[in-house]
């Protein structure tokens, strides 16, 4: 059972920031402090607390921070959907608890939103990570620390502006923002991907299917990611297989040929032409699909 704890909103919050957490109180406190310290605007923070073995819920209550609660870990998908159910603003931000937002991170996202003609967009902040993982949409390696205790906050705040990040294609992971009408249209996160593996490409595919073509990683909106994965503690779903079965293509095909992940941003995306490379990739995806049963 999920419990809901609502408090009076701050004056005119801009974003509803949804943060799932699972016994990560130190990270969560650091994340929320950064939001309160470095944001240009007031926001509504809503946390979903899984399990509460470290008294996260009591700390949130003492701070009168909105939250939802489940006595067991219900995974990212259900947790974020639960937090959304008490969100009040038009713009929904999904953020992880292992993130530290830089000054004005929200201003650049808000400016981007206000420049657009409609709500058919999906935006992400730019992640800065301590370790290079091969993801060309992320800026790395910039090691300012791996956790709140080792984080070189003063050093980061003095240098983050020197990290030049251009706008890129492929918004598909937190911190991400969409309009609540679009969230409702796609039904939020798909529970079949619980506890959460491959829920990010799934939500992007659902957006693609309703006609969203504006997937932008906003270069000037910078967020440091500690890469402290709660997923290391949980039995994972086979998200790769689930995505393939659900959509008939692999997430890597979708990211490379449709979202053009990490490539320079040039505006709205188009449905890709089925050239030899794409046809070959789709063929091998279908082979995988046959042998997945």
URJO-V175466 format. One record per run of one state. SS is the DSSP state (H for helix, E for strand, C for the rest). FROM is the first residue (numbers start at 1). TO is the last residue. If there is no record, write none. Layout:
ss=SS from=FROM to=TO
ss=SS from=FROM to=TO
//
This chain:
ss=C from=1 to=1
ss=E from=2 to=5
ss=C from=6 to=14
ss=E from=15 to=22
ss=C from=23 to=24
ss=H from=25 to=38
ss=C from=39 to=43
ss=E from=44 to=50
ss=C from=51 to=55
ss=H from=56 to=62
ss=C from=63 to=65
ss=E from=66 to=70
ss=C from=71 to=74
ss=H from=75 to=84
ss=C from=85 to=90
ss=E from=91 to=96
ss=C from=97 to=98
ss=E from=99 to=101
ss=C from=102 to=104
ss=H from=105 to=114
ss=C from=115 to=120
ss=E from=121 to=129
ss=C from=130 to=138
ss=E from=139 to=139
ss=C from=140 to=152
ss=H from=153 to=162
ss=C from=163 to=167
ss=E from=168 to=169
ss=C from=170 to=175
ss=E from=176 to=179
ss=H from=180 to=186
ss=C from=187 to=190
ss=H from=191 to=193
ss=C from=194 to=198
ss=H from=199 to=209
ss=C from=210 to=213
ss=E from=214 to=225
ss=C from=226 to=229
ss=H from=230 to=233
ss=C from=234 to=238
ss=H from=239 to=247
ss=C from=248 to=250
ss=H from=251 to=258
ss=C from=259 to=263
ss=E from=264 to=264
ss=C from=265 to=275
ss=H from=276 to=291
ss=C from=292 to=293
//
